[in-house]
Amino acid sequence: MMPLQVLIDVDTGVDDALALAFAVLHPAINLRAVTCVAGNASLDDVYRNTRAVLAVAGAATVPVARGASRPLIAAPRDAAHVHGRNGLAGLELDVPEERASDVHAVELMRQQILASPTPPVLIALAPLTNVALLIRMYPEVAARLERIVFMGGSASVGNATPVAEFNTWADPEAAAIVVESGIPTMMYGLDVFYSAAVSADDVAALESSSRPVAQLCAKLFRHLAVKDAGQKRIPAGTIAALGDAGTVCSVVDPEGLTTRRFPVSVCTDGSRSRGQTIVDRRSHRGESELNGASLGQPVDVALQVDAGRYAELYRRTILGTLES
């Protein structure tokens, strides 16, 4: 069976790094390219982190490109308090010698979509600035995507604000463009983000591996374990959320995820609600719709995850024991 053709857009980021390692090593994924956007860290840090992680995972030849250095309209804001100095928990990794290229992330996406033997899946783990630019600049090319799977939003509470998740809060206008595009879309949001998590035994298994990529993942999980200490949304008996890596797990193993299709819109105004993903879970329409208000576009919204299944999938992929 032909592997899934995949593009990943990142703001690497500790959990983006964990997601990249999984995408490189899982046999069901052909990682065609990685594009970078400012978010968790500055664009320069994201680009450097991405190339360093790919090199550790044995994928230094995967094309990588810089994209947007700030949101479409909002002021840039990072998440250094979560991801540490340089966006990668302060780890200093060797970065491969750069092959000269001035291609922009949006152009790399366009090239790879057109060159893909089958419609690719675009996995977005960052503010959606690059993806929105692709949709606006090359709508006919973006329409060739099989689907967009984005880590962002929430059908319940937020983290950046009481109602907004970080990636949609960082660039609400971009998120609105993506949700309203009509391209088949799945939202892997905060409702499942913390639910798939690794145990201390999982991390110890990674630490004891001779694989450099497994040892790197263990260090990143140890960093997250400190940040997740006291986080009530991770399951009992676990120490750190898979986070963005869970999004990629859901692409190769969708049966581990429960989704429902709801109309979704993104709030782009209001100081308190800006960045909120408004998920219409009602069974009956209300007065606002009867008077012409839009409900938003239908989006597959992740609501539950088989946490143990994804933790095992992640661990075995990184350790190279999927077939055993």
C-alpha positions as a printed Julia matrix, in Angstrom:
324×3 Matrix{Float64}:
   0.0    0.0    0.0
   1.3    3.45  -0.92
   2.16   5.52   2.16
   0.22   8.67   2.93
   1.69  11.7    1.22
   2.06  14.27   4.0
   3.08  17.9    4.36
   3.6   19.29   7.86
   3.5   22.94   8.9
   5.2   23.59  12.26
   6.34  26.17  14.78
   8.88  23.82  16.41
   8.31  23.8   19.58
   8.85  20.84  21.89
   5.73  18.92  20.92
   6.19  19.8   17.23
   9.61  18.15  17.51
   7.98  15.03  18.95
   5.47  15.07  16.09
   8.19  15.42  13.45
  10.12  12.46  14.83
   6.98  10.3   14.64
   6.15  11.44  11.1
   9.66  10.61   9.88
   9.73   7.15  11.47
   6.21   5.83  10.88
   6.17   3.64   7.74
   2.68   4.75   6.71
   3.89   8.34   6.14
   5.9    9.76   3.28
   6.93  13.15   4.65
   7.27  15.25   1.53
   8.16  18.59   3.11
   8.07  20.63   6.31
   7.18  24.3    6.38
   7.92  26.69   9.23
   5.96  29.56  10.74
   6.51  31.77  13.76
   4.48  30.71  16.78
   5.97  28.85  19.72
   9.25  30.56  18.88
  10.65  33.03  16.35
  10.81  31.94  12.73
  14.61  31.63  12.86
  14.43  29.38  15.93
  11.61  27.32  14.4
  13.58  26.81  11.18
  16.73  25.84  13.02
  14.91  23.51  15.42
  13.04  21.82  12.59
  16.15  21.05  10.58
  18.01  19.84  13.66
  15.2   17.46  14.7
  14.85  16.07  11.18
  18.59  15.4   11.12
  18.47  13.48  14.42
  15.55  11.46  13.04
  17.55  10.58   9.93
  15.6   12.81   7.55
  17.97  15.71   6.89
  17.11  15.61   3.16
  13.4   16.38   3.68
  12.78  19.84   2.16
  12.26  22.57   4.76
  11.25  26.17   4.1
  10.68  29.34   6.08
   7.25  30.91   5.92
   5.49  33.74   7.72
   7.43  35.47  10.48
   4.28  36.9   12.07
   0.48  36.52  11.96
  -1.61  38.07   9.19
  -2.84  40.93  11.38
  -2.18  40.28  15.06
   1.05  41.15  16.81
   3.47  38.19  17.08
   3.48  36.4   20.44
   5.47  33.3   21.35
   5.15  30.55  23.97
   8.63  30.6   25.47
   7.18  29.98  28.92
   6.17  26.49  27.72
   8.88  25.6   25.21
  11.89  27.18  26.9
  14.79  29.11  25.53
  15.11  28.66  21.73
  11.75  26.85  21.61
  13.38  23.45  22.14
  13.69  23.25  25.92
  17.1   24.93  25.66
  18.61  21.87  23.95
  21.44  22.72  21.59
  21.32  20.35  18.62
  23.63  20.25  15.64
  22.08  21.79  12.55
  23.06  20.33   9.15
  24.88  22.54   6.7
  22.2   24.4    4.81
  21.57  23.72   1.15
  21.04  27.09  -0.51
  17.35  27.73  -1.15
  15.19  30.81  -1.08
  11.85  29.07  -1.69
   9.08  30.32   0.58
   6.99  27.88   2.59
   3.87  28.61   0.56
   5.72  27.97  -2.68
   7.15  24.71  -1.31
   3.63  23.62  -0.35
   2.42  24.43  -3.87
   5.25  22.51  -5.49
   4.77  19.44  -3.32
   0.99  19.34  -3.74
   1.36  19.44  -7.51
   4.15  16.83  -7.51
   2.43  14.38  -5.16
   1.25  11.11  -6.78
  -1.93  11.24  -4.69
  -3.66  14.16  -2.94
  -1.56  14.86   0.17
  -2.69  15.47   3.72
  -1.58  18.8    5.17
  -0.98  18.52   8.93
  -0.78  21.96  10.55
   0.64  22.05  14.08
   1.05  25.81  14.38
  -0.75  29.1   13.85
  -2.39  28.72  10.44
  -0.72  31.7    8.75
   1.14  29.71   6.09
  -1.9   27.56   5.32
  -4.15  30.6    4.96
  -1.64  32.2    2.6
  -1.59  29.03   0.48
  -5.4   29.08   0.26
  -5.47  32.75  -0.71
  -2.53  32.64  -3.17
  -3.16  29.25  -4.8
  -6.79  28.25  -4.14
  -6.86  25.84  -7.07
  -3.76  24.07  -5.73
  -5.0   23.99  -2.13
  -8.19  22.35  -3.42
  -6.05  19.36  -4.45
  -5.33  18.51  -0.82
  -6.99  15.36   0.47
  -7.67  17.25   3.67
  -6.24  19.58   6.29
  -5.72  18.25   9.8
  -4.89  21.03  12.21
  -3.93  21.07  15.85
  -5.86  23.98  17.19
  -9.11  25.2   18.59
 -11.37  23.71  21.2
 -14.97  22.63  21.56
 -14.73  23.41  25.27
 -12.22  25.62  27.12
  -9.05  27.33  25.92
  -5.49  27.66  27.15
  -4.23  30.99  25.79
  -7.46  32.53  27.1
 -10.44  30.96  28.87
 -12.02  30.25  25.47
  -9.18  30.31  22.88
  -6.47  27.75  22.15
  -2.98  29.12  21.41
  -2.72  28.38  17.67
  -6.09  29.89  16.8
  -5.55  32.76  19.24
  -2.16  33.55  17.68
  -3.69  34.12  14.23
  -7.5   34.05  14.29
  -7.83  35.53  10.79
  -5.73  32.73   9.33
  -7.72  30.1   11.23
 -10.95  31.6    9.9
  -9.67  31.41   6.31
  -8.79  27.74   6.73
 -12.06  26.76   8.41
 -14.09  28.65   5.79
 -12.12  27.29   2.8
 -14.38  24.34   2.04
 -11.38  21.98   2.03
 -12.15  18.87   4.11
 -10.8   19.72   7.56
 -10.33  17.98  10.91
  -9.76  19.92  14.12
  -7.59  18.13  16.69
  -8.11  20.55  19.53
  -7.69  20.87  23.28
 -10.52  18.39  23.87
  -8.05  15.61  23.01
  -4.67  17.4   23.1
  -3.92  16.53  26.75
  -5.78  13.22  26.82
  -3.17  11.22  24.88
  -0.13  11.14  27.14
   2.92   9.02  27.94
   3.8    7.34  31.21
   7.06   7.38  33.11
   7.67   3.84  31.81
   7.2    5.03  28.21
   9.79   7.74  28.71
  12.19   5.35  30.44
  11.94   3.0   27.45
  12.9    5.85  25.14
  15.79   6.82  27.41
  17.18   3.29  27.42
  17.16   3.03  23.62
  20.39   3.35  21.67
  18.54   5.42  19.05
  19.51   9.11  19.22
  16.0   10.12  18.14
  14.48   8.15  21.03
  16.84   9.78  23.5
  15.94  13.21  22.13
  12.22  12.45  22.49
  12.81  11.34  26.08
  14.48  14.67  26.9
  11.59  16.56  25.34
   9.04  14.54  27.3
  10.99  15.2   30.51
  10.74  18.92  29.79
   6.98  18.62  29.2
   6.58  16.54  32.37
   7.77  19.52  34.37
   5.4   21.84  32.49
   2.49  19.37  32.77
   2.99  18.78  36.49
  -0.35  19.61  38.06
  -2.06  19.69  34.64
  -5.45  18.2   35.47
  -6.25  17.39  31.85
  -3.63  14.65  31.41
  -4.75  11.15  32.47
  -3.79   9.64  35.81
  -0.66   7.53  35.55
   0.88   9.66  32.8
   3.43  12.45  32.99
   3.38  14.35  29.68
   0.93  14.92  26.84
   1.68  13.8   23.29
   0.17  17.11  22.2
   0.98  17.83  18.56
   2.34  14.3   18.13
  -1.14  12.98  18.87
  -2.39  14.86  15.83
  -0.02  12.92  13.59
  -0.95   9.66  15.35
  -4.57  10.35  14.43
  -3.68  10.58  10.75
  -2.12   7.09  10.64
  -4.6    5.57  13.13
  -7.93   7.39  12.81
  -9.78   4.55  14.58
  -8.19   5.73  17.83
 -10.08   9.02  17.58
 -13.77   9.86  17.97
 -14.88  12.78  15.83
 -18.17  14.41  15.01
 -18.93  16.88  12.27
 -20.13  20.27  13.49
 -20.36  23.75  12.01
 -17.28  25.67  13.19
 -16.42  29.36  12.98
 -13.53  31.37  14.41
 -14.07  34.57  16.37
 -11.9   37.35  14.94
 -13.27  40.22  17.01
 -13.88  40.92  20.67
 -11.06  41.25  23.14
 -12.27  38.37  25.31
 -13.45  35.93  22.65
 -10.86  36.56  19.91
  -9.45  33.26  18.66
 -12.28  31.14  20.02
 -13.45  28.29  17.81
 -17.23  28.36  18.03
 -18.39  24.76  17.63
 -22.13  24.49  17.11
 -23.08  21.29  18.92
 -26.8   22.06  19.1
 -29.31  19.61  17.68
 -31.69  22.43  16.71
 -31.1   25.8   15.11
 -31.73  28.94  17.08
 -33.11  32.39  16.49
 -29.87  33.84  15.15
 -29.77  31.34  12.27
 -33.46  31.8   11.57
 -32.58  35.46  11.07
 -29.76  34.73   8.62
 -26.66  34.23  10.77
 -24.05  31.77   9.48
 -23.4   28.58  11.46
 -19.89  28.16  10.06
 -18.45  25.43   7.85
 -18.72  21.71   8.69
 -15.52  20.46  10.32
 -14.66  17.06  11.79
 -14.04  17.86  15.45
 -12.02  15.45  17.63
 -13.84  14.81  20.9
 -12.28  11.66  22.38
  -9.05   9.71  21.95
  -7.9    6.23  22.91
  -5.02   7.53  25.0
  -3.26   4.24  25.67
  -3.45   3.25  22.02
  -1.73   6.43  20.85
   0.91   6.31  23.59
   1.82   2.76  22.54
   1.78   3.7   18.86
   4.1    6.61  19.53
   6.53   4.65  21.7
   6.78   1.7   19.3
   7.23   3.98  16.3
  10.11   5.86  17.89
  11.72   2.65  19.14
  11.3    0.96  15.77
   9.32  -1.97  17.18
   6.02  -1.57  15.28
   6.39  -4.93  13.53
   7.38  -6.9   16.63
